[in-house]
Amino acid sequence: MPLKELVRAMATELVDHPDQVEVSEVAGDQNTVIELRVAQVDIGKVIGKEGRTAQAMRTLLSALSQKLGTRAHLDIVD
């Protein structure tokens, strides 16, 4: 749950339409996938130039998940 809230907090600060941010969590055996959906016009803001923003979000998510003793991956869904 804190992983999902971290992604939601980061995404809502980046986009122009924070009301359209949707975050879902898909738990697996050893890995959790966090799916992020934003408005079509905000995809570029979440991904960033050359994917740097998305990579930074993934780095923070990975650090928190390791601290919690689990593994997580961020997928940005169109």
The first five atom37 places (N, CA, C, CB, O) and aatype in JSON, in Angstrom:
{
  "aatype": [12, 14, 10, 11, 6, 10, 19, 1, 0, 12, 0, 16, 6, 10, 19, 3, 8, 14, 3, 5, 19, 6, 19, 15, 6, 19, 0, 7, 3, 5, 2, 16, 19, 9, 6, 10, 1, 19, 0, 5, 19, 3, 9, 7, 11, 19, 9, 7, 11, 6, 7, 1, 16, 0, 5, 0, 12, 1, 16, 10, 10, 15, 0, 10, 15, 5, 11, 10, 7, 16, 1, 0, 8, 10, 3, 9, 19, 3],
  "atom_mask": [
    [1, 1, 1, 1, 1],
    [1, 1, 1, 1, 1],
    [1, 1, 1, 1, 1],
    [1, 1, 1, 1, 1],
    [1, 1, 1, 1, 1],
    [1, 1, 1, 1, 1],
    [1, 1, 1, 1, 1],
    [1, 1, 1, 1, 1],
    [1, 1, 1, 1, 1],
    [1, 1, 1, 1, 1],
    [1, 1, 1, 1, 1],
    [1, 1, 1, 1, 1],
    [1, 1, 1, 1, 1],
    [1, 1, 1, 1, 1],
    [1, 1, 1, 1, 1],
    [1, 1, 1, 1, 1],
    [1, 1, 1, 1, 1],
    [1, 1, 1, 1, 1],
    [1, 1, 1, 1, 1],
    [1, 1, 1, 1, 1],
    [1, 1, 1, 1, 1],
    [1, 1, 1, 1, 1],
    [1, 1, 1, 1, 1],
    [1, 1, 1, 1, 1],
    [1, 1, 1, 1, 1],
    [1, 1, 1, 1, 1],
    [1, 1, 1, 1, 1],
    [1, 1, 1, 0, 1],
    [1, 1, 1, 1, 1],
    [1, 1, 1, 1, 1],
    [1, 1, 1, 1, 1],
    [1, 1, 1, 1, 1],
    [1, 1, 1, 1, 1],
    [1, 1, 1, 1, 1],
    [1, 1, 1, 1, 1],
    [1, 1, 1, 1, 1],
    [1, 1, 1, 1, 1],
    [1, 1, 1, 1, 1],
    [1, 1, 1, 1, 1],
    [1, 1, 1, 1, 1],
    [1, 1, 1, 1, 1],
    [1, 1, 1, 1, 1],
    [1, 1, 1, 1, 1],
    [1, 1, 1, 0, 1],
    [1, 1, 1, 1, 1],
    [1, 1, 1, 1, 1],
    [1, 1, 1, 1, 1],
    [1, 1, 1, 0, 1],
    [1, 1, 1, 1, 1],
    [1, 1, 1, 1, 1],
    [1, 1, 1, 0, 1],
    [1, 1, 1, 1, 1],
    [1, 1, 1, 1, 1],
    [1, 1, 1, 1, 1],
    [1, 1, 1, 1, 1],
    [1, 1, 1, 1, 1],
    [1, 1, 1, 1, 1],
    [1, 1, 1, 1, 1],
    [1, 1, 1, 1, 1],
    [1, 1, 1, 1, 1],
    [1, 1, 1, 1, 1],
    [1, 1, 1, 1, 1],
    [1, 1, 1, 1, 1],
    [1, 1, 1, 1, 1],
    [1, 1, 1, 1, 1],
    [1, 1, 1, 1, 1],
    [1, 1, 1, 1, 1],
    [1, 1, 1, 1, 1],
    [1, 1, 1, 0, 1],
    [1, 1, 1, 1, 1],
    [1, 1, 1, 1, 1],
    [1, 1, 1, 1, 1],
    [1, 1, 1, 1, 1],
    [1, 1, 1, 1, 1],
    [1, 1, 1, 1, 1],
    [1, 1, 1, 1, 1],
    [1, 1, 1, 1, 1],
    [1, 1, 1, 1, 1]
  ],
  "atom_positions": [
    [[0.81, -1.21, 0.0], [0.0, 0.0, 0.0], [0.85, 1.27, 0.0], [-0.92, 0.0, 1.2], [0.52, 2.2, -0.73]],
    [[1.94, 1.37, 0.78], [2.74, 2.59, 0.71], [3.39, 2.78, -0.65], [3.81, 2.57, 1.79], [3.67, 3.91, -1.05]],
    [[3.65, 1.7, -1.37], [4.23, 1.81, -2.71], [3.24, 2.49, -3.66], [4.63, 0.42, -3.25], [3.61, 3.36, -4.44]],
    [[2.0, 2.07, -3.56], [0.94, 2.64, -4.4], [0.76, 4.13, -4.09], [-0.39, 1.88, -4.18], [0.6, 4.94, -5.01]],
    [[0.79, 4.48, -2.83], [0.62, 5.88, -2.44], [1.81, 6.74, -2.86], [0.41, 5.99, -0.93], [1.63, 7.91, -3.2]],
    [[3.01, 6.18, -2.83], [4.19, 6.92, -3.29], [4.05, 7.27, -4.77], [5.47, 6.09, -3.06], [4.29, 8.41, -5.15]],
    [[3.67, 6.31, -5.58], [3.51, 6.55, -7.02], [2.4, 7.57, -7.26], [3.21, 5.24, -7.76], [2.55, 8.45, -8.1]],
    [[1.29, 7.45, -6.53], [0.18, 8.39, -6.69], [0.63, 9.82, -6.34], [-1.01, 7.97, -5.82], [0.3, 10.77, -7.05]],
    [[1.37, 9.97, -5.26], [1.83, 11.29, -4.83], [2.77, 11.91, -5.86], [2.52, 11.2, -3.47], [2.66, 13.1, -6.17]],
    [[3.69, 11.12, -6.38], [4.62, 11.65, -7.38], [3.89, 12.05, -8.66], [5.72, 10.62, -7.7], [4.14, 13.12, -9.22]],
    [[2.98, 11.19, -9.11], [2.29, 11.44, -10.38], [1.36, 12.64, -10.3], [1.49, 10.21, -10.78], [1.28, 13.43, -11.25]],
    [[0.65, 12.8, -9.19], [-0.3, 13.92, -9.1], [0.42, 15.26, -9.09], [-1.15, 13.79, -7.85], [-0.14, 16.27, -9.52]],
    [[1.65, 15.28, -8.61], [2.41, 16.54, -8.62], [2.97, 16.87, -10.0], [3.55, 16.46, -7.62], [3.27, 18.03, -10.28]],
    [[3.1, 15.88, -10.85], [3.69, 16.09, -12.17], [2.69, 16.49, -13.24], [4.39, 14.86, -12.6], [3.05, 17.21, -14.18]],
    [[1.46, 16.05, -13.14], [0.5, 16.18, -14.24], [-0.38, 17.41, -14.11], [-0.37, 14.94, -14.31], [-0.47, 18.03, -13.04]],
    [[-1.04, 17.77, -15.22], [-1.99, 18.88, -15.24], [-3.38, 18.46, -14.81], [-2.05, 19.5, -16.62], [-4.19, 19.29, -14.38]],
    [[-3.68, 17.16, -14.92], [-4.99, 16.62, -14.57], [-4.84, 15.58, -13.46], [-5.69, 16.01, -15.82], [-4.94, 14.38, -13.73]],
    [[-4.61, 16.02, -12.22], [-4.38, 15.05, -11.14], [-5.6, 14.2, -10.81], [-3.94, 15.76, -9.91], [-5.46, 13.13, -10.21]],
    [[-6.78, 14.65, -11.19], [-7.99, 13.87, -10.92], [-8.08, 12.62, -11.8], [-9.22, 14.73, -11.13], [-8.87, 11.73, -11.51]],
    [[-7.28, 12.56, -12.87], [-7.31, 11.41, -13.76], [-6.18, 10.41, -13.5], [-7.24, 11.88, -15.19], [-5.98, 9.47, -14.27]],
    [[-5.44, 10.62, -12.43], [-4.36, 9.69, -12.07], [-4.98, 8.45, -11.42], [-3.33, 10.36, -11.11], [-5.72, 8.55, -10.45]],
    [[-4.65, 7.29, -11.98], [-5.12, 6.01, -11.43], [-3.92, 5.12, -11.18], [-6.14, 5.32, -12.39], [-3.08, 4.93, -12.06]],
    [[-3.84, 4.57, -9.98], [-2.74, 3.68, -9.63], [-3.34, 2.38, -9.12], [-1.8, 4.32, -8.55], [-4.18, 2.37, -8.23]],
    [[-2.9, 1.27, -9.71], [-3.37, -0.04, -9.25], [-2.16, -0.91, -8.93], [-4.27, -0.72, -10.33], [-1.07, -0.73, -9.48]],
    [[-2.37, -1.83, -8.03], [-1.3, -2.71, -7.57], [-1.66, -4.15, -7.9], [-1.05, -2.53, -6.04], [-2.73, -4.63, -7.51]],
    [[-0.77, -4.84, -8.61], [-0.97, -6.24, -8.96], [0.1, -7.05, -8.24], [-0.93, -6.46, -10.52], [1.28, -6.97, -8.59]],
    [[-0.31, -7.81, -7.25], [0.65, -8.57, -6.45], [0.92, -9.92, -7.09], [0.14, -8.75, -5.01], [0.0, -10.62, -7.52]],
    [[2.19, -10.27, -7.16], [2.6, -11.58, -7.65], [3.24, -12.36, -6.52], [0.0, 0.0, 0.0], [3.14, -11.98, -5.36]],
    [[3.9, -13.45, -6.87], [4.55, -14.28, -5.85], [5.71, -13.55, -5.19], [5.04, -15.58, -6.47], [5.77, -13.45, -3.96]],
    [[6.62, -13.04, -6.0], [7.8, -12.36, -5.47], [7.88, -10.91, -5.89], [9.05, -13.08, -5.9], [8.72, -10.16, -5.39]],
    [[7.03, -10.5, -6.78], [7.13, -9.17, -7.37], [5.77, -8.5, -7.38], [7.7, -9.26, -8.8], [4.75, -9.14, -7.64]],
    [[5.75, -7.2, -7.11], [4.53, -6.41, -7.18], [4.65, -5.45, -8.36], [4.27, -5.64, -5.85], [5.68, -4.8, -8.52]],
    [[3.62, -5.38, -9.17], [3.61, -4.46, -10.31], [2.66, -3.32, -9.97], [3.18, -5.18, -11.63], [1.49, -3.54, -9.67]],
    [[3.17, -2.11, -10.03], [2.37, -0.9, -9.82], [2.07, -0.33, -11.21], [3.13, 0.16, -8.91], [2.99, 0.04, -11.94]],
    [[0.79, -0.25, -11.56], [0.38, 0.28, -12.85], [-0.1, 1.71, -12.68], [-0.72, -0.6, -13.49], [-0.95, 1.99, -11.83]],
    [[0.44, 2.61, -13.48], [0.08, 4.02, -13.43], [-0.61, 4.42, -14.72], [1.33, 4.91, -13.19], [-0.09, 4.2, -15.81]],
    [[-1.8, 5.01, -14.57], [-2.54, 5.53, -15.71], [-2.78, 7.02, -15.48], [-3.89, 4.75, -15.92], [-3.22, 7.43, -14.4]],
    [[-2.5, 7.82, -16.51], [-2.75, 9.26, -16.45], [-3.48, 9.67, -17.72], [-1.43, 10.08, -16.28], [-3.64, 8.86, -18.63]],
    [[-3.92, 10.92, -17.77], [-4.58, 11.43, -18.97], [-3.6, 11.38, -20.14], [-5.11, 12.89, -18.75], [-2.39, 11.51, -19.95]],
    [[-4.12, 11.19, -21.33], [-3.28, 11.05, -22.53], [-2.35, 12.26, -22.71], [-4.15, 10.87, -23.77], [-1.21, 12.09, -23.14]],
    [[-2.82, 13.46, -22.39], [-1.99, 14.65, -22.56], [-0.88, 14.73, -21.53], [-2.85, 15.91, -22.49], [0.07, 15.49, -21.71]],
    [[-0.97, 13.97, -20.44], [0.03, 14.01, -19.37], [1.06, 12.9, -19.45], [-0.66, 13.95, -18.05], [1.96, 12.84, -18.61]],
    [[0.96, 12.02, -20.42], [1.91, 10.9, -20.54], [3.34, 11.41, -20.65], [1.56, 10.02, -21.77], [4.24, 10.89, -20.0]],
    [[3.55, 12.43, -21.46], [4.9, 12.98, -21.65], [5.49, 13.55, -20.38], [0.0, 0.0, 0.0], [6.7, 13.47, -20.17]],
    [[4.66, 14.11, -19.53], [5.15, 14.68, -18.28], [5.58, 13.6, -17.3], [4.07, 15.55, -17.64], [6.52, 13.78, -16.54]],
    [[4.89, 12.48, -17.33], [5.22, 11.38, -16.43], [6.47, 10.64, -16.93], [4.04, 10.4, -16.31], [7.29, 10.21, -16.12]],
    [[6.6, 10.51, -18.24], [7.77, 9.82, -18.79], [8.99, 10.72, -18.75], [7.49, 9.35, -20.22], [10.08, 10.27, -18.4]],
    [[8.83, 11.98, -19.11], [9.94, 12.92, -19.07], [10.84, 12.82, -20.29], [0.0, 0.0, 0.0], [10.7, 11.92, -21.12]],
    [[11.75, 13.76, -20.36], [12.69, 13.8, -21.48], [13.63, 12.6, -21.39], [13.49, 15.12, -21.49], [14.29, 12.38, -20.38]],
    [[13.66, 11.82, -22.47], [14.46, 10.6, -22.56], [14.15, 9.59, -21.45], [15.94, 10.95, -22.53], [14.99, 8.76, -21.11]],
    [[12.94, 9.67, -20.89], [12.52, 8.72, -19.87], [13.11, 8.95, -18.5], [0.0, 0.0, 0.0], [13.04, 8.08, -17.63]],
    [[13.69, 10.11, -18.28], [14.37, 10.37, -17.01], [13.43, 10.47, -15.83], [15.17, 11.65, -17.11], [13.75, 10.0, -14.74]],
    [[12.27, 11.07, -16.02], [11.31, 11.18, -14.92], [10.79, 9.81, -14.52], [10.14, 12.1, -15.31], [10.7, 9.5, -13.34]],
    [[10.44, 9.0, -15.51], [9.95, 7.65, -15.23], [11.03, 6.83, -14.54], [9.51, 6.96, -16.52], [10.73, 6.07, -13.61]],
    [[12.28, 6.97, -14.96], [13.37, 6.23, -14.34], [13.59, 6.68, -12.9], [14.67, 6.41, -15.15], [13.88, 5.86, -12.04]],
    [[13.45, 7.97, -12.64], [13.58, 8.46, -11.28], [12.46, 7.91, -10.38], [13.56, 9.99, -11.26], [12.7, 7.56, -9.23]],
    [[11.25, 7.85, -10.92], [10.14, 7.28, -10.17], [10.39, 5.8, -9.87], [8.81, 7.44, -10.94], [10.11, 5.32, -8.77]],
    [[10.92, 5.09, -10.85], [11.23, 3.66, -10.66], [12.33, 3.47, -9.62], [11.65, 3.02, -11.99], [12.28, 2.52, -8.83]],
    [[13.31, 4.36, -9.6], [14.39, 4.27, -8.62], [13.86, 4.46, -7.21], [15.48, 5.31, -8.92], [14.21, 3.71, -6.3]],
    [[13.01, 5.47, -7.01], [12.43, 5.7, -5.69], [11.53, 4.54, -5.26], [11.62, 7.01, -5.68], [11.56, 4.13, -4.1]],
    [[10.76, 4.02, -6.19], [9.89, 2.88, -5.89], [10.72, 1.65, -5.51], [8.99, 2.56, -7.11], [10.37, 0.93, -4.58]],
    [[11.79, 1.43, -6.21], [12.66, 0.29, -5.92], [13.31, 0.44, -4.54], [13.75, 0.15, -7.0], [13.4, -0.53, -3.79]],
    [[13.75, 1.64, -4.21], [14.38, 1.87, -2.91], [13.4, 1.62, -1.77], [14.93, 3.29, -2.82], [13.75, 0.98, -0.78]],
    [[12.18, 2.12, -1.91], [11.18, 1.91, -0.86], [10.78, 0.44, -0.77], [9.95, 2.77, -1.11], [10.6, -0.09, 0.33]],
    [[10.64, -0.22, -1.91], [10.23, -1.63, -1.87], [11.31, -2.49, -1.22], [9.93, -2.15, -3.28], [10.99, -3.43, -0.49]],
    [[12.57, -2.19, -1.46], [13.65, -2.94, -0.82], [13.64, -2.71, 0.68], [15.01, -2.54, -1.4], [13.9, -3.62, 1.46]],
    [[13.35, -1.49, 1.08], [13.28, -1.19, 2.51], [12.13, -1.96, 3.17], [13.09, 0.32, 2.73], [12.23, -2.34, 4.34]],
    [[11.05, -2.18, 2.43], [9.91, -2.94, 2.95], [10.09, -4.45, 2.8], [8.64, -2.51, 2.23], [9.25, -5.22, 3.26]],
    [[11.19, -4.86, 2.16], [11.46, -6.28, 2.02], [10.72, -6.95, 0.88], [0.0, 0.0, 0.0], [10.45, -8.15, 0.94]],
    [[10.38, -6.21, -0.14], [9.67, -6.77, -1.3], [10.31, -6.21, -2.57], [8.15, -6.43, -1.24], [11.26, -5.44, -2.5]],
    [[9.78, -6.6, -3.72], [10.25, -6.07, -4.99], [9.06, -5.48, -5.73], [10.93, -7.18, -5.85], [7.96, -6.02, -5.69]],
    [[9.29, -4.36, -6.39], [8.2, -3.7, -7.11], [8.72, -3.16, -8.44], [7.59, -2.57, -6.26], [9.9, -2.82, -8.59]],
    [[7.81, -3.09, -9.4], [8.12, -2.58, -10.72], [7.0, -1.61, -11.13], [8.27, -3.75, -11.76], [5.82, -1.86, -10.86]],
    [[7.37, -0.51, -11.77], [6.4, 0.49, -12.22], [6.14, 0.34, -13.7], [6.9, 1.91, -11.91], [7.07, 0.35, -14.5]],
    [[4.87, 0.2, -14.07], [4.45, 0.2, -15.47], [3.57, 1.42, -15.7], [3.69, -1.12, -15.84], [2.61, 1.66, -14.97]],
    [[3.92, 2.19, -16.72], [3.1, 3.34, -17.12], [2.24, 2.87, -18.28], [3.98, 4.6, -17.51], [2.76, 2.56, -19.36]],
    [[0.93, 2.82, -18.06], [0.0, 2.26, -19.03], [-0.65, 3.39, -19.82], [-1.08, 1.4, -18.32], [-1.03, 4.42, -19.26]],
    [[-0.76, 3.19, -21.14], [-1.41, 4.19, -21.99], [-2.9, 4.2, -21.74], [-1.13, 3.93, -23.47], [-3.62, 4.98, -22.37]]
  ]
}
